Amino acid sequence: MEQCACVERELEKVLHRFVMYGHQSEERLDELLRSVCELRGQLVTFGVQDADLSVLSQTMAQCCKNIKETVQLLASRHKDIHGSVSKVGKAIDRNFDAEVSAVVAETVWDSPERQKYLSETIVEHLYRQGMLSVAEDLCQESGVVIDMSMKQPFLELNRILEALRMQNLRPALEWAVTNRQRLLDLNSTLEFKLHRLYFISLLNGGITNQLEALQYARHFQPFASQHQRDIQILMGSLVYLRHGIENSPYRSLLETNQWAEICNIFTRDACALLGLSVESPLSVSFASGCMALPVLMNIKQVIEQRQCSGVWTHKDELPIEIDLGKKCWYHSVFACPILRQQTSESNPPMKLICGHVISRDALNKLTNAGNLDQDPFSCTGRNTVSPAFYPHS
């Protein structure tokens, strides 16, 4: 990330110079245009015959001189910008290694099956980003067939998100009402916040929307127990409609960041209902690779300098542990080797003294059957248990 910051600083310098160059060029050219227009006006008004030719010659010469100086100045400043642009390229070469194949397994994408998985991952990412036409073109060129049942949720999600960005709440409200029970199972606040935001949009209309706002307040009834305080604040704001909410103690209700928040909440809950992560797996993988690649390059260089053989084997595991930050921490999935069931919060994994891990349900069954004295994995000796936690991967 430090390398990216170095390149970004150089790029910001170039952009700043471009902006300054544009403003200065515009000012100088406008100044020249005004002087030429004034000279033209004098010639039209007095005429060539009435004007003193010596004075006219001096004026024209001065005008040409100003034009020439301006062109030279702008050309010189433009040349300086070229120097700044070249510094960006040098910063990229200095901070990044163009050859990264040394830390990548050459045969990682040779399998047609893996290529198919990669194409499907890219297509899913494009659908998430709303780039539907690009995704369709990629499907045609790569031969990937995406079922319509997979496309439809992304189409609907992007349609609703686009409406929310245009501050249109109707599609999102209809979706939330349709999926109300599933959202309640997730303890989601999406539907209430959508109704709250629609109510605030009515408040923006002033006293003319007072009756409509009062009628719409009935939508808050199902959420009275969970959001009582918020509902009280919304109803109290009606008192200040005549003078304007922006001039009242409730002016915080009009903050514009609520629209960005509702987009994030909708994306999170919609992805949860679809069984998808909030962030695209491709985006997470790319970000993780950007953080891990410099470390791997450094390790590869050290290994080559010290002539350590057998350390770098291009297997699935990395030669060292790389800290990608808490954002990239994910819990691994553990399935009980006895019951063949995935563990959960209600049925967590338990570690035996011999080091094996089983689920608590399996432990209870072994205890009830009196088999805990003997390790179920044929290890000798008696066994005790302790809680086992999911390791971060």
N, C-alpha and C positions, 0 to 999 in steps of 0.2 A: 504493500500500500504506500510505502514511502516513495517508491519509484514512481507510482502514479501521481503522487502529490508533486514531485519535482517536474514532471512533464506538464502537469496542469498549471503550475506557476508560469512556465514558459509560454504556454498557450494563452493564458490570461494576459500576459504582456503583449502578445501579438494582437489579440482582440482589442485591447485598450488602444494600441497604436492605430489600428484600423478605424476605430470610432473617432479618435482625435483627428486622423487624417481626413476622414469624411467631413467633419465639421469645419476644419480649417480650409479645405478645398472649396466647400460651399460658400464660405464667407468671402474668400479672395475672388472667386468667380463672380459672385453677386456684386462685389465692389467694382470689378472691371466692367461688368455689364452696365452698371449705373453710369460710369464715366464715359463709355462709348455712346450710350443713349443721350447723355447731355451734349456731347460733341455733335452728334447727328442732329439734335434739336437746334443747336446754334447755327449749323450750316443751313438748315431748312428755313430758319427765321431770318437770318441776315443775308444769306446767299453768298456765293463765292465772289461775285463781282464787288460787293460792298465790303467784304472782309479784307483785312490786311493780310496779304499772302505770307508775310514773314511770321506774323503771329500765328496764322493757321498752320504753317509748317512746323513751328515749334510745338504747338499743341498736339499735332499728329505724331511728331517724333516722340514726345513724352508719353503719349498713349501707347505707341508701339513698344517703347522701352518697358512700360509697366506690364504689358502683356508678356513680353519676353522674360522678364524677371519672375513673373508669377509662374510661367511654365517651367522655368528652371528650378524654382523653389519646390514646386509640387513633384517634379521628377526626382529631385534629390531626396525628398521625404519618402517618396514611394520606394526608392532604392534602399533606404534604411529599413523599411518594412520587410523587404526581401531578406535582409540580414537576420531579422528577428524570426522569420519563418524558417530559415535554415537552422537556427538555434534549436527550434523545436525538434527537427529531425535528428540533430546531434544529441539532444537530451534523450530521445527515444532509444537511439543506438547505445548511449552510455548507460542507461538504466535497465534496458531489457535485452535479453539474449534472443536473437531471432531463431536460433536453432534449439528447439525443445524436444526433438525426437529422442534425445539421449535418456530422458526419463519416462518415455512412453513405450509400452509394449507394441512392437510393430504389427503384430497379428491380432490386435484387440478388436478390429472391425472387419476382419477377413471373413468371418462367418456370415452368410446371408441372413441368418436368424437375428444376429446382433444388429446388422444394418437395418433390418425391418423394425426392430425395437427403437433404434435411434430415430428413424424417420417418423415413427408413431409419436415419439416424445416431442419432436419438433412440431409436428402437426397439432398436438394437444396444446403446446405452448402458444402457437399462432391462434388457435381457437380462443384460448384464455384472453389474449390481447385484443380480440375483436378483429383480427386480420383474416377474415373469412376467405376472401378471394385468393390471398397468397396461400392459405392452407389448401384450398382446392387445387391450385396449380401444382403444389408440391405433391399432393396425392396422385395426380395424373402423371407427373414426371417420374415419381419413384415407384409407382405401381402399388402404393399402399391403399388398401380398401378400408375405409372407416364407416362403420355402421351408422345409419341415421339416428338410431337411439342414443349413440354417443355424441353426435353433433348437436342434437336438439337442445339438451340442457345448456350448452355453451351459447347457442344462438339466443335462447331466452335470457340467459344471464347478461349477455352483452346488450341486448335490447333494453333491459330494465336499467342497467348501469348508464347507458347513454341517455335515457330519459331522466335519471337522477341528476346527471351532470347538467342537463337543461332545466333543472329544478322542477321536473314534472314527477309528482309522487304517485299518480294513479296506477301505472303498471306495477310498481313495487308494492303498493297497498293491496292490489288484487292478488298478487303472488303470495303475500304474507297471510292473507285471509284464507286462501286455498290451502296453504301448508301450516295452518295455525297449530294443529295438534302436534305435528312433528317439531315445530319451533318451541312449543312449550316443553316438550320432552328434553330439549337441549337447554332449557332455562334461558331462552333467548329473549332479549328486550327489543327486538327489531320492530315488531308490529306496533308496540306502544310508542317507540321513538318516531316511527313514520306518522302515526296519528298526531303526535305532539308537534312534529314539524309542519304538518298540514294546518294544524290549529294556529301555529305561529304565523304561517303565511296569510291566514285570514286576518290576524291582528294587524298585519302590515297594511291592510286595506283601510284601516281607520274605523270610524264610527259607523260607516255604511255597512260594514260586515258584522256588526254586533249581533244581530239576530241569527245570522248564519253560523257564527262562532258558537253561540249558545246551543243551537241545535246540534252542531257537530260534537259538542262536548259529551254527548251521550255515548260516543265511541269509547270514552275512557272508563265506562262502567266495569267492563271485565277486568280492568287492571287496577281497580281502586285499592285493593288490599296490598299489592306489591309496590305501587307507585303513588301512594297517598300524598306525600309531600310535594312531588312534582305536579300533581294535578291541582293541589291547592294554590301553588304559585301561578299556574296557567289561568285558573279562574280569578285569582286576585288581580291579574293584569287587565281584566275587562273594565275595571273601574277607571283606568287611565286612557281608555280608547279616545275619549273626546279631546284630550290634550296631547295625545300621541305617546306610544309606548317608548319611543326614543328619548322622551323627556321625563321618564318615570323611573322609579327604582327597579323596574323590570326590563330595562334596556338591554341587559345581558341576553335576553331571549332572542334578540335580533342578530347575534353574532353570526358572521358568514361561515365560520369554520364548521358549523353544524352539517353543512352539505357534504363536505369531505368526510366527516365522521360517519354519516349515514351510508355513504358509499362503501367505506371500509367495513362497517358492520354487516351490510347486506352481502358483500363478497365473502366475508368470513362464514356467515351462517348458511349461505347458499352452497358454498363449497363443502361445509360440514354435512349438509343434507345429501349432497351428491357423493359423499365419501371421498372427497378430494382434499388435498392440502390447500391452505390459503395461497401460498406462493407456488409458482410453477416449479416442478422438479428440475426443469432445464435451467431456470434462473438460479436456483440454489446450487446446482452442480457447477455452473459456470462461475459463480461467485466464490465457491469453495476452491475451485481449481486456481483462480487468480490469487487467492491467499496462499495456497500450498505450493504453487509452482516455483516461486523464488527460493523457498526453503529447500525444495528437492534439487534445484539446480546447484545450490551451494553445497549440499551434501554430496551430490554426484562429483563435483569438482574436488572436494576433499578426498573422496574415495580414490579418485584417479591419481591425485598427487601422492597419496600414501601407498598406492599400489596394493589396496586391500581387495583380494579376490574372494568371491563367494558371498559378499555382503549384498550386492545389488543383483537380484535374480529375476526381476520383472514378474514376480508372482502377484497374486491378488493383494497381498498385504504390503504395507509400506515399510521401509527399513527403519523408520523412526515414527514417533507419535507427533502429529502436528496439531497445534491448538488453533482451531478455526473460530473460537469465540462461542459464547453461549447461544447465539442465534442459530448456530448449526449443530446444536446438541439435539439428538433424537434418541428416544428410548428404543432399545432393541426388543424384539418379540421373543418370548420364551414359551415353548410348548413343553408340557410335562412329559417326560419320556415313559412314564408308566401309564397314565390315562390318555395320552395323546391329545391333550386339550391345551389350548392357549390359556395362560394364566391371566388374571385380571386383578383389580383392586379388591374384589370380594374373595378371590381365590389366588392370593399372592404366592410367589415361589418361596420355598423354605430350603435352607441349606443344611445337609447332614454333616456330621462331624468328619466323615470321610472325604468331604469335598463335593459330593454329588448334590444336585439340586432337583427337587421335585415340587409339585404343587401341594398346597395345604390340604386339598381334598384327598389327594393320594396319601398324604401323611396320616390323615384321620382314618382312612380305610385300613392302612397298615397297622395303626395303633389299635383299632377295634378288633382286628383279626389276630392281634398278639404277635405280629411278625416284625416289630420294630427292633427286637433284640438282635435280629440278623439283618445285615445290610441287604436291601433288595437287589443290589448290584453285585452280590457275592463277595463283598469285602468282609474280612474277618473282624470279629469284635463287636461290642455293643455300639449303639448309635444314639446320639442326641441331636437336637435340631436347633437352628437359629434362623432368624429372618434373612432372606436373601433379597437384595435390591437389584433392580434393573441397572445394568451397567450402561454408561453413555457410550455411544459408538460414533 
